[in-house]
Amino acid sequence: MDLRWLRLASWAETVSLLVLLGNLATVHVEQLASALGPLHGCAYLATIATAFSLPLPRQARTLTLVPGVGGLLALRRAAASSPAPPR
């Protein structure tokens, strides 16, 4: 199972949330918030849509609904439930 797109979407979601929170805690530039807010929302929806389109366990799909880190949690759960590749 190729999790490349889920990994990309979940990292985009997490990084955009961290930048938004960092901006809010420090200088609070309105233009940055207005640009990154929709980007974070799209990454969140892309994470959910990607997870539900992959053959993941039900728990991993449900974890993507957690805002911010749900995609990373789902990747961890998917990696734990998948068999190790043969060597």
C-alpha atoms as an extended CHARMM CRD file, in Angstrom:
* protein
*
        87  EXT
         1         1  MET       CA              0.0000000000        0.0000000000        0.0000000000  PROA      1               0.0000000000
         2         2  ASP       CA              1.4750000000        3.3310000000       -1.0630000000  PROA      2               0.0000000000
         3         3  LEU       CA              0.9410000000        5.9900000000        1.6090000000  PROA      3               0.0000000000
         4         4  ARG       CA              2.9000000000        8.7150000000       -0.1770000000  PROA      4               0.0000000000
         5         5  TRP       CA             -0.0870000000       11.0340000000       -0.7750000000  PROA      5               0.0000000000
         6         6  LEU       CA             -1.4400000000       10.5930000000        2.7290000000  PROA      6               0.0000000000
         7         7  ARG       CA              2.0080000000       11.3770000000        4.1250000000  PROA      7               0.0000000000
         8         8  LEU       CA              2.2680000000       14.5280000000        1.9990000000  PROA      8               0.0000000000
         9         9  ALA       CA             -1.2080000000       15.7840000000        2.8960000000  PROA      9               0.0000000000
        10        10  SER       CA             -0.8040000000       15.0880000000        6.6030000000  PROA      10              0.0000000000
        11        11  TRP       CA              2.5450000000       16.8590000000        6.7980000000  PROA      11              0.0000000000
        12        12  ALA       CA              1.1160000000       19.8470000000        4.9070000000  PROA      12              0.0000000000
        13        13  GLU       CA             -1.7720000000       19.9460000000        7.3760000000  PROA      13              0.0000000000
        14        14  THR       CA              0.4780000000       19.7560000000       10.4320000000  PROA      14              0.0000000000
        15        15  VAL       CA              3.0500000000       22.2670000000        9.2080000000  PROA      15              0.0000000000
        16        16  SER       CA              0.4050000000       24.7800000000        8.1580000000  PROA      16              0.0000000000
        17        17  LEU       CA             -1.2380000000       24.4970000000       11.5860000000  PROA      17              0.0000000000
        18        18  LEU       CA              2.0930000000       25.0440000000       13.3420000000  PROA      18              0.0000000000
        19        19  VAL       CA              2.8080000000       28.1230000000       11.2220000000  PROA      19              0.0000000000
        20        20  LEU       CA             -0.6870000000       29.4810000000       11.9200000000  PROA      20              0.0000000000
        21        21  LEU       CA             -0.2840000000       28.9540000000       15.6560000000  PROA      21              0.0000000000
        22        22  GLY       CA              3.2140000000       30.4350000000       15.6210000000  PROA      22              0.0000000000
        23        23  ASN       CA              1.9130000000       33.4660000000       13.7840000000  PROA      23              0.0000000000
        24        24  LEU       CA             -0.9070000000       33.8430000000       16.2850000000  PROA      24              0.0000000000
        25        25  ALA       CA              1.4390000000       33.5590000000       19.2700000000  PROA      25              0.0000000000
        26        26  THR       CA              4.0220000000       36.0280000000       17.9670000000  PROA      26              0.0000000000
        27        27  VAL       CA              3.4460000000       38.7920000000       15.4260000000  PROA      27              0.0000000000
        28        28  HSD       CA             -0.0540000000       37.9110000000       14.1550000000  PROA      28              0.0000000000
        29        29  VAL       CA              0.2910000000       39.0240000000       10.5430000000  PROA      29              0.0000000000
        30        30  GLU       CA             -3.2560000000       39.1040000000        9.1390000000  PROA      30              0.0000000000
        31        31  GLN       CA             -2.1520000000       38.4500000000        5.5530000000  PROA      31              0.0000000000
        32        32  LEU       CA             -0.2840000000       35.3070000000        6.5790000000  PROA      32              0.0000000000
        33        33  ALA       CA             -3.2730000000       34.0340000000        8.5110000000  PROA      33              0.0000000000
        34        34  SER       CA             -5.6550000000       34.7470000000        5.6560000000  PROA      34              0.0000000000
        35        35  ALA       CA             -3.3720000000       32.9240000000        3.2170000000  PROA      35              0.0000000000
        36        36  LEU       CA             -2.5560000000       29.9080000000        5.3850000000  PROA      36              0.0000000000
        37        37  GLY       CA             -6.0200000000       29.3970000000        6.8630000000  PROA      37              0.0000000000
        38        38  PRO       CA             -7.5790000000       28.1200000000        3.6370000000  PROA      38              0.0000000000
        39        39  LEU       CA             -4.4000000000       26.1700000000        2.8300000000  PROA      39              0.0000000000
        40        40  HSD       CA             -4.6470000000       24.3950000000        6.1920000000  PROA      40              0.0000000000
        41        41  GLY       CA             -8.3430000000       23.6760000000        5.6030000000  PROA      41              0.0000000000
        42        42  CYS       CA             -7.6530000000       22.2030000000        2.1740000000  PROA      42              0.0000000000
        43        43  ALA       CA             -4.8110000000       20.0770000000        3.5450000000  PROA      43              0.0000000000
        44        44  TYR       CA             -7.1240000000       18.8260000000        6.3170000000  PROA      44              0.0000000000
        45        45  LEU       CA             -9.7950000000       17.8320000000        3.8030000000  PROA      45              0.0000000000
        46        46  ALA       CA             -7.2040000000       16.2960000000        1.4860000000  PROA      46              0.0000000000
        47        47  THR       CA             -5.8860000000       14.1980000000        4.3690000000  PROA      47              0.0000000000
        48        48  ILE       CA             -9.3650000000       12.8870000000        5.1300000000  PROA      48              0.0000000000
        49        49  ALA       CA            -10.2190000000       12.2290000000        1.4790000000  PROA      49              0.0000000000
        50        50  THR       CA             -6.9030000000       10.4720000000        0.8500000000  PROA      50              0.0000000000
        51        51  ALA       CA             -7.2570000000        8.2610000000        3.9080000000  PROA      51              0.0000000000
        52        52  PHE       CA            -10.7810000000        7.2480000000        2.9870000000  PROA      52              0.0000000000
        53        53  SER       CA             -9.7120000000        6.3880000000       -0.5650000000  PROA      53              0.0000000000
        54        54  LEU       CA             -6.9440000000        4.0400000000        0.6190000000  PROA      54              0.0000000000
        55        55  PRO       CA             -7.4620000000        0.5280000000        1.9570000000  PROA      55              0.0000000000
        56        56  LEU       CA             -6.6480000000        1.5170000000        5.5500000000  PROA      56              0.0000000000
        57        57  PRO       CA             -7.9970000000        0.0190000000        8.7610000000  PROA      57              0.0000000000
        58        58  ARG       CA            -11.1360000000        1.6650000000       10.1020000000  PROA      58              0.0000000000
        59        59  GLN       CA             -9.2660000000        3.1000000000       13.1150000000  PROA      59              0.0000000000
        60        60  ALA       CA             -6.6980000000        4.7820000000       10.8740000000  PROA      60              0.0000000000
        61        61  ARG       CA             -9.4270000000        6.3920000000        8.7930000000  PROA      61              0.0000000000
        62        62  THR       CA            -11.2010000000        7.6470000000       11.8920000000  PROA      62              0.0000000000
        63        63  LEU       CA             -7.9830000000        9.1720000000       13.2390000000  PROA      63              0.0000000000
        64        64  THR       CA             -7.7720000000       11.4990000000       10.2340000000  PROA      64              0.0000000000
        65        65  LEU       CA            -10.7830000000       13.3630000000       11.6050000000  PROA      65              0.0000000000
        66        66  VAL       CA             -8.5960000000       14.7290000000       14.4280000000  PROA      66              0.0000000000
        67        67  PRO       CA             -7.5680000000       18.2500000000       13.3280000000  PROA      67              0.0000000000
        68        68  GLY       CA             -3.8810000000       19.0260000000       13.0530000000  PROA      68              0.0000000000
        69        69  VAL       CA             -2.2280000000       15.6900000000       13.7490000000  PROA      69              0.0000000000
        70        70  GLY       CA             -4.8580000000       13.1730000000       12.6630000000  PROA      70              0.0000000000
        71        71  GLY       CA             -3.0970000000       12.3370000000        9.4280000000  PROA      71              0.0000000000
        72        72  LEU       CA              0.1560000000       11.5860000000       11.2180000000  PROA      72              0.0000000000
        73        73  LEU       CA             -1.6870000000        9.4350000000       13.7570000000  PROA      73              0.0000000000
        74        74  ALA       CA             -3.3860000000        7.5690000000       10.9160000000  PROA      74              0.0000000000
        75        75  LEU       CA             -0.0350000000        6.9420000000        9.2270000000  PROA      75              0.0000000000
        76        76  ARG       CA              1.3370000000        5.5440000000       12.4460000000  PROA      76              0.0000000000
        77        77  ARG       CA             -1.6830000000        3.2800000000       12.9050000000  PROA      77              0.0000000000
        78        78  ALA       CA             -1.5010000000        2.1090000000        9.2810000000  PROA      78              0.0000000000
        79        79  ALA       CA              2.1980000000        1.3110000000        9.6200000000  PROA      79              0.0000000000
        80        80  ALA       CA              1.5710000000       -0.6330000000       12.8210000000  PROA      80              0.0000000000
        81        81  SER       CA             -1.2150000000       -2.7120000000       11.2620000000  PROA      81              0.0000000000
        82        82  SER       CA              0.5090000000       -3.5000000000        7.9690000000  PROA      82              0.0000000000
        83        83  PRO       CA              2.7420000000       -6.5510000000        7.7050000000  PROA      83              0.0000000000
        84        84  ALA       CA              6.4630000000       -5.9360000000        7.4260000000  PROA      84              0.0000000000
        85        85  PRO       CA              7.8120000000       -6.1200000000        3.8610000000  PROA      85              0.0000000000
        86        86  PRO       CA              9.8650000000       -9.2600000000        3.1040000000  PROA      86              0.0000000000
        87        87  ARG       CA             13.6270000000       -8.8830000000        3.0880000000  PROA      87              0.0000000000
